[in-house]
Amino acid sequence: MTDSDDTPALSESELSALHEAELGVEWLRRAHGSLIEVHHATGHAMDHLHDAEATLREAGHTDLADQLRDELLPRGAIEDRWTYDLLETFEADILADMTGYERRVREELADGQRHLTERRQEREWNRRANED
């Protein structure tokens, strides 16, 4: 059974569950974007600090340059993990798992169709606009 626009007819509970799964994955995608931003910002910061090392060495501050080279630049952003590693782990684990799960929910409930809640809202708003 389908709604008037060839989308699957779902109960309100099914529609709500599907919508929540879609929103959850959309928020994970936003988190992914934030992790990419952290990765790039950290990389730029480290590039500047690498430049500071060379400049400090040229200025005769070898102790400060050595600390950057030996202790600070090689360390990870969180414990011993660099940001690329955190990003790759996020992509391979939770993002991949939840994206696959959301796809399964869509396949089982809605023949793979996305944004059914928004489609219903669009239909309703168009119907209201055309009532007069």
N, CA, C and O of each residue as an XYZ file, in Angstrom:
528
protein
N       0.836     -1.176      0.000
C       0.000      0.000      0.000
C       0.885      1.245      0.000
O       1.917      1.263      0.671
N       0.496      2.294     -0.746
C       1.270      3.519     -0.826
C       0.384      4.728     -0.598
O      -0.839      4.668     -0.723
N       1.047      5.837     -0.257
C       0.337      7.106     -0.186
C       0.068      7.578     -1.604
O       0.474      6.923     -2.563
N      -0.607      8.699     -1.745
C      -1.017      9.180     -3.061
C       0.154      9.520     -3.975
O      -0.041      9.601     -5.188
N       1.328      9.718     -3.466
C       2.472     10.078     -4.317
C       3.434      8.914     -4.524
O       4.618      9.125     -4.787
N       2.943      7.711     -4.410
C       3.750      6.502     -4.611
C       4.820      6.285     -3.552
O       5.797      5.581     -3.807
N       4.662      6.872     -2.370
C       5.542      6.542     -1.252
C       4.831      5.496     -0.414
O       3.601      5.476     -0.371
N       5.567      4.639      0.243
C       4.941      3.597      1.061
C       4.054      4.201      2.149
O       4.408      5.206      2.765
N       2.919      3.586      2.371
C       2.024      4.011      3.455
C       2.530      3.390      4.748
O       2.540      2.169      4.906
N       2.946      4.239      5.661
C       3.478      3.769      6.939
C       2.576      4.234      8.055
O       1.904      5.261      7.959
N       2.580      3.448      9.123
C       1.891      3.910     10.327
C       2.647      5.108     10.880
O       3.797      5.349     10.514
N       2.000      5.848     11.753
C       2.677      6.996     12.368
C       3.914      6.547     13.139
O       4.932      7.240     13.134
N       3.837      5.395     13.800
C       4.999      4.880     14.547
C       6.134      4.527     13.600
O       7.293      4.844     13.871
N       5.814      3.881     12.502
C       6.848      3.527     11.526
C       7.473      4.780     10.920
O       8.692      4.877     10.786
N       6.629      5.726     10.561
C       7.125      6.971      9.987
C       8.025      7.706     10.975
O       9.076      8.225     10.599
N       7.614      7.747     12.226
C       8.406      8.399     13.258
C       9.746      7.694     13.448
O      10.783      8.351     13.547
N       9.733      6.382     13.500
C      10.975      5.620     13.679
C      11.922      5.846     12.503
O      13.122      6.047     12.695
N      11.383      5.811     11.297
C      12.195      6.045     10.111
C      12.794      7.451     10.141
O      13.979      7.637      9.865
N      11.978      8.419     10.474
C      12.448      9.806     10.533
C      13.554      9.962     11.573
O      14.561     10.618     11.308
N      13.382      9.374     12.738
C      14.408      9.464     13.785
C      15.712      8.800     13.349
O      16.794      9.313     13.636
N      15.615      7.662     12.658
C      16.832      7.004     12.162
C      17.541      7.886     11.142
O      18.765      8.010     11.159
N      16.760      8.499     10.254
C      17.353      9.402      9.261
C      18.017     10.598      9.931
O      19.134     10.976      9.579
N      17.320     11.192     10.905
C      17.888     12.346     11.611
C      19.152     11.965     12.377
O      20.120     12.725     12.413
N      19.134     10.790     12.984
C      20.325     10.342     13.699
C      21.536     10.268     12.790
O      22.622     10.718     13.155
N      21.352      9.699     11.603
C      22.468      9.606     10.657
C      22.863     10.990     10.144
O      24.049     11.262      9.953
N      21.886     11.862      9.921
C      22.224     13.215      9.491
C      23.078     13.921     10.545
O      24.025     14.631     10.205
N      22.746     13.727     11.820
C      23.551     14.338     12.881
C      24.940     13.706     12.951
O      25.916     14.400     13.240
N      25.044     12.407     12.692
C      26.372     11.785     12.644
C      27.179     12.341     11.480
O      28.393     12.507     11.597
N      26.534     12.626     10.375
C      27.242     13.242      9.247
C      27.734     14.642      9.612
O      28.823     15.047      9.207
N      26.938     15.367     10.370
C      27.389     16.677     10.847
C      28.594     16.514     11.771
O      29.556     17.278     11.687
N      28.538     15.518     12.649
C      29.677     15.246     13.541
C      30.910     14.896     12.712
O      32.020     15.322     13.033
N      30.717     14.128     11.659
C      31.810     13.763     10.760
C      32.437     15.023     10.170
O      33.660     15.150     10.114
N      31.589     15.954      9.730
C      32.099     17.221      9.209
C      32.888     17.992     10.258
O      33.909     18.609      9.955
N      32.407     17.949     11.485
C      33.132     18.617     12.573
C      34.477     17.952     12.811
O      35.470     18.634     13.068
N      34.520     16.638     12.730
C      35.807     15.939     12.890
C      36.768     16.293     11.758
O      37.969     16.439     11.985
N      36.248     16.429     10.548
C      37.101     16.861      9.434
C      37.637     18.254      9.710
O      38.809     18.534      9.459
N      36.776     19.132     10.230
C      37.214     20.485     10.564
C      38.297     20.459     11.642
O      39.289     21.180     11.535
N      38.120     19.638     12.677
C      39.136     19.505     13.722
C      40.438     18.971     13.123
O      41.523     19.453     13.450
N      40.324     17.986     12.254
C      41.501     17.402     11.605
C      42.263     18.476     10.817
O      43.482     18.592     10.946
N      41.556     19.251     10.013
C      42.217     20.278      9.211
C      42.779     21.400     10.084
O      43.906     21.846      9.870
N      42.006     21.855     11.058
C      42.470     22.931     11.932
C      43.704     22.498     12.719
O      44.644     23.276     12.879
N      43.703     21.265     13.210
C      44.862     20.753     13.938
C      46.072     20.671     13.020
O      47.181     21.034     13.410
N      45.856     20.197     11.804
C      46.953     20.132     10.837
C      47.557     21.495     10.545
O      48.777     21.644     10.492
N      46.694     22.489     10.354
C      47.203     23.846     10.116
C      47.974     24.364     11.328
O      49.025     24.987     11.183
N      47.449     24.105     12.511
C      48.149     24.536     13.727
C      49.522     23.885     13.814
O      50.509     24.542     14.145
N      49.578     22.607     13.521
C      50.858     21.899     13.604
C      51.834     22.412     12.544
O      53.037     22.475     12.798
N      51.334     22.777     11.362
C      52.209     23.363     10.335
C      52.831     24.669     10.837
O      54.020     24.915     10.636
N      52.021     25.497     11.487
C      52.546     26.746     12.038
C      53.572     26.471     13.130
O      54.603     27.140     13.198
N      53.297     25.499     13.974
C      54.254     25.163     15.034
C      55.542     24.591     14.446
O      56.626     24.840     14.972
N      55.430     23.831     13.365
C      56.622     23.330     12.676
C      57.451     24.498     12.151
O      58.678     24.489     12.249
N      56.777     25.500     11.594
C      57.488     26.704     11.129
C      58.128     27.442     12.308
O      59.233     27.972     12.187
N      57.434     27.474     13.442
C      57.987     28.118     14.632
C      59.265     27.416     15.084
O      60.206     28.065     15.542
N      59.296     26.099     14.954
C      60.501     25.353     15.330
C      61.706     25.842     14.534
O      62.760     26.122     15.104
N      61.548     25.942     13.225
C      62.667     26.384     12.384
C      63.083     27.817     12.711
O      64.271     28.132     12.771
N      62.096     28.669     12.919
C      62.386     30.073     13.225
C      63.075     30.208     14.578
O      64.018     30.986     14.723
N      62.610     29.457     15.559
C      63.255     29.474     16.874
C      64.697     28.984     16.777
O      65.589     29.536     17.421
N      64.922     27.961     15.983
C      66.277     27.419     15.822
C      67.177     28.469     15.173
O      68.312     28.673     15.603
N      66.661     29.137     14.129
C      67.425     30.191     13.454
C      67.757     31.338     14.406
O      68.813     31.961     14.300
N      66.845     31.606     15.334
C      67.040     32.707     16.285
C      67.910     32.305     17.471
O      68.139     33.108     18.376
N      68.399     31.054     17.470
C      69.296     30.619     18.530
C      68.618     30.022     19.745
O      69.275     29.798     20.761
N      67.323     29.757     19.673
C      66.580     29.165     20.798
C      66.403     27.658     20.568
O      65.296     27.151     20.390
N      67.549     26.975     20.582
C      67.518     25.550     20.260
C      66.749     24.726     21.287
O      66.147     23.712     20.936
N      66.761     25.145     22.544
C      66.035     24.389     23.568
C      64.521     24.415     23.286
O      63.846     23.393     23.415
N      63.998     25.577     22.904
C      62.568     25.665     22.568
C      62.260     24.910     21.275
O      61.234     24.239     21.169
N      63.163     25.026     20.288
C      62.980     24.311     19.015
C      63.027     22.798     19.236
O      62.240     22.052     18.653
N      63.943     22.362     20.073
C      64.059     20.925     20.353
C      62.810     20.400     21.060
O      62.359     19.290     20.777
N      62.250     21.187     21.974
C      61.034     20.748     22.662
C      59.895     20.551     21.659
O      59.170     19.558     21.724
N      59.741     21.500     20.733
C      58.715     21.335     19.700
C      58.973     20.076     18.880
O      58.072     19.261     18.681
N      60.213     19.919     18.404
C      60.564     18.786     17.540
C      60.438     17.450     18.255
O      59.913     16.489     17.693
N      60.913     17.387     19.484
C      61.033     16.104     20.170
C      59.816     15.703     20.999
O      59.513     14.517     21.126
N      59.113     16.699     21.566
C      58.017     16.389     22.489
C      56.633     16.727     21.955
O      55.694     15.952     22.136
N      56.499     17.865     21.305
C      55.163     18.374     20.997
C      54.670     18.009     19.594
O      53.531     17.567     19.443
N      55.500     18.186     18.575
C      55.039     17.891     17.221
C      54.725     16.407     16.982
O      53.753     16.109     16.287
N      55.495     15.482     17.520
C      55.198     14.076     17.241
C      54.011     13.502     18.015
O      53.522     12.423     17.681
N      53.551     14.201     19.033
C      52.499     13.640     19.884
C      51.162     13.646     19.168
O      50.967     14.374     18.194
N      50.262     12.844     19.650
C      48.920     12.797     19.097
C      48.055     13.906     19.645
O      48.415     14.572     20.615
N      46.921     14.096     19.021
C      45.981     15.118     19.469
C      45.258     14.663     20.736
O      45.004     15.460     21.639
N      44.929     13.367     20.791
C      44.266     12.783     21.956
C      45.034     11.514     22.288
O      45.043     10.546     21.527
N      45.666     11.550     23.427
C      46.584     10.488     23.835
C      47.621     10.331     22.725
O      48.289     11.308     22.388
N      47.779      9.156     22.151
C      48.784      8.991     21.099
C      48.153      8.956     19.704
O      48.821      8.597     18.734
N      46.890      9.320     19.598
C      46.183      9.238     18.315
C      46.165     10.585     17.607
O      45.813     11.606     18.198
N      46.540     10.575     16.364
C      46.478     11.768     15.534
C      45.049     11.936     15.029
O      44.259     10.993     15.053
N      44.727     13.135     14.574
C      43.346     13.414     14.170
C      42.903     12.581     12.976
O      41.731     12.214     12.889
N      43.818     12.271     12.046
C      43.422     11.435     10.907
C      42.973     10.064     11.397
O      42.051      9.474     10.835
N      43.619      9.558     12.440
C      43.273      8.250     12.988
C      41.889      8.295     13.639
O      41.089      7.374     13.472
N      41.615      9.360     14.374
C      40.288      9.523     14.976
C      39.216      9.607     13.895
O      38.160      8.984     14.011
N      39.487     10.373     12.850
C      38.552     10.529     11.740
C      38.300      9.189     11.047
O      37.151      8.826     10.793
N      39.355      8.466     10.747
C      39.200      7.167     10.078
C      38.449      6.165     10.948
O      37.635      5.394     10.441
N      38.712      6.169     12.235
C      38.009      5.264     13.151
C      36.527      5.611     13.197
O      35.684      4.716     13.148
N      36.198      6.892     13.289
C      34.805      7.332     13.291
C      34.103      6.891     12.013
O      32.984      6.380     12.059
N      34.762      7.090     10.867
C      34.170      6.725      9.582
C      33.949      5.215      9.475
O      32.896      4.768      9.020
N      34.936      4.440      9.891
C      34.864      2.988      9.739
C      33.953      2.328     10.766
O      33.401      1.258     10.509
N      33.793      2.953     11.916
C      33.008      2.332     12.977
C      31.589      2.899     13.016
O      30.716      2.424     12.290
N      31.354      3.888     13.837
C      29.984      4.340     14.087
C      29.301      4.886     12.836
O      28.126      4.595     12.611
N      30.004      5.670     12.015
C      29.348      6.241     10.835
C      28.946      5.148      9.856
O      27.820      5.153      9.358
N      29.832      4.226      9.576
C      29.510      3.136      8.647
C      28.413      2.242      9.213
O      27.484      1.868      8.496
N      28.514      1.896     10.496
C      27.507      1.023     11.110
C      26.124      1.669     11.117
O      25.134      1.032     10.757
N      26.062      2.921     11.523
C      24.762      3.588     11.624
C      24.186      3.918     10.257
O      22.970      3.864     10.073
N      25.025      4.254      9.307
C      24.543      4.495      7.950
C      23.965      3.210      7.360
O      22.918      3.234      6.712
N      24.640      2.107      7.583
C      24.127      0.817      7.126
C      22.819      0.447      7.806
O      21.907     -0.076      7.167
N      22.728      0.718      9.098
C      21.505      0.440      9.844
C      20.345      1.286      9.321
O      19.248      0.775      9.097
N      20.590      2.565      9.130
C      19.543      3.460      8.635
C      19.085      3.024      7.247
O      17.893      3.086      6.943
N      20.005      2.588      6.412
C      19.662      2.084      5.081
C      18.765      0.851      5.202
O      17.801      0.705      4.450
N      19.083     -0.032      6.148
C      18.266     -1.233      6.367
C      16.846     -0.856      6.807
O      15.871     -1.424      6.317
N      16.737      0.097      7.724
C      15.422      0.555      8.178
C      14.639      1.103      6.993
O      13.462      0.783      6.827
N      15.282      1.926      6.168
C      14.589      2.479      4.999
C      14.150      1.387      4.041
O      13.040      1.430      3.512
N      15.016      0.409      3.816
C      14.674     -0.693      2.900
C      13.484     -1.485      3.427
O      12.558     -1.796      2.679
N      13.513     -1.810      4.717
C      12.457     -2.651      5.280
C      11.131     -1.917      5.464
O      10.067     -2.517      5.314
N      11.187     -0.629      5.787
C       9.949      0.108      6.048
C       9.441      0.895      4.849
O       8.233      1.071      4.689
N      10.357      1.372      4.002
C       9.940      2.360      3.000
C      10.493      2.095      1.612
O      10.673      3.023      0.822
N      10.765      0.825      1.311
C      11.299      0.478     -0.008
C      12.525      1.311     -0.378
O      12.754      1.605     -1.551
N      13.308      1.688      0.631
C      14.537      2.430      0.400
C      14.368      3.927      0.243
O      15.356      4.648      0.107
N      13.147      4.403      0.258
C      12.915      5.836      0.054
C      13.317      6.642      1.273
O      13.197      6.190      2.412
N      13.792      7.837      1.006
C      14.245      8.735      2.062
C      13.264      9.884      2.240
O      12.466     10.189      1.354
N      13.345     10.507      3.397
C      12.634     11.747      3.710
C      11.120     11.648      3.518
O      10.507     12.564      2.969
N      10.518     10.560      3.958
C       9.063     10.417      3.823
C       8.314     11.438      4.663
O       7.271     11.933      4.237
N       8.819     11.761      5.839
C       8.174     12.776      6.679
C       8.144     14.114      5.948
O       7.121     14.799      5.933
N       9.263     14.477      5.347
C       9.331     15.731      4.616
C       8.433     15.706      3.377
O       7.833     16.723      3.029
N       8.337     14.555      2.710
C       7.452     14.439      1.543
C       5.990     14.642      1.952
O       5.228     15.317      1.261
N       5.612     14.043      3.092
C       4.242     14.232      3.578
C       3.993     15.701      3.920
O       2.935     16.247      3.606
N       4.961     16.328      4.555
C       4.823     17.738      4.910
C       4.689     18.586      3.640
O       3.855     19.489      3.577
N       5.492     18.298      2.656
C       5.427     19.035      1.396
C       4.046     18.899      0.754
O       3.449     19.883      0.316
N       3.551     17.660      0.706
C       2.209     17.424      0.141
C       1.142     18.204      0.899
O       0.265     18.829      0.302
N       1.235     18.154      2.234
C       0.237     18.845      3.053
C       0.294     20.353      2.832
O      -0.750     20.990      2.693
N       1.467     20.925      2.798
C       1.583     22.363      2.604
C       1.109     22.772      1.212
O       0.488     23.822      1.049
N       1.399     21.953      0.220
C       0.903     22.240     -1.128
C      -0.618     22.128     -1.180
O      -1.280     22.941     -1.825
N      -1.174     21.117     -0.500
C      -2.626     20.945     -0.460
C      -3.285     22.165      0.167
O      -4.273     22.686     -0.352
N      -2.723     22.619      1.300
C      -3.279     23.788      1.978
C      -3.200     25.034      1.099
O      -4.130     25.840      1.070
N      -2.105     25.185      0.396
C      -1.924     26.357     -0.445
C      -2.895     26.359     -1.629
O      -3.266     27.415     -2.141
N      -3.298     25.166     -2.053
C      -4.164     25.060     -3.218
C      -5.640     24.893     -2.867
O      -6.457     24.682     -3.763
N      -6.003     24.983     -1.585
C      -7.394     24.809     -1.172
C      -8.301     25.903     -1.681
O      -9.464     25.641     -1.990
N      -7.818     27.091     -1.776
C      -8.689     28.215     -2.180
C      -8.912     28.261     -3.652
O      -9.618     29.142     -4.142
